[in-house]
Amino acid sequence: MAFSALLATTSDSGSALIAITLAVLPIAAIAFARSGKAWRDIGRGPYAIDPDLPPRSVRPPPSPVSEATKEAEIRQMVEAKSYRRIRRGEAPLDVEAEVRRRLVDSIG
């Protein structure tokens, strides 16, 4: 009753907006004050991502690659590079010399 009487006495929309805000504000404050536990539980539960997970186990360092595998991978990369140069109209690479150079660079 009092709320409708308050709205009836207001003459413009700004006053009505202020009256509604003042009427709803205490209700919202009480609802917010009583919802403390609900706010603390947001983001928790069986499907939540738990920030307190234990750290992942440390992986052992990768096993060393054999020389044959390393040479095969370097050769494949150099051959592909030479092939791309040929497709662009450039001079091809000396694959053997480039492989030797890269193997020496990878050791030292």
NORJOKA-V499522 format. One record per pair of residues at least 12 apart in sequence whose C-alpha atoms are under 6 Angstrom apart, sorted by the first residue. I is the first residue (numbers start at 1). GAP is how many residues later the second one is. D is the distance in whole Angstrom. If there is no record, write none. Layout:
I:GAP:D / I:GAP:D
//
This chain:
75:24:6
//
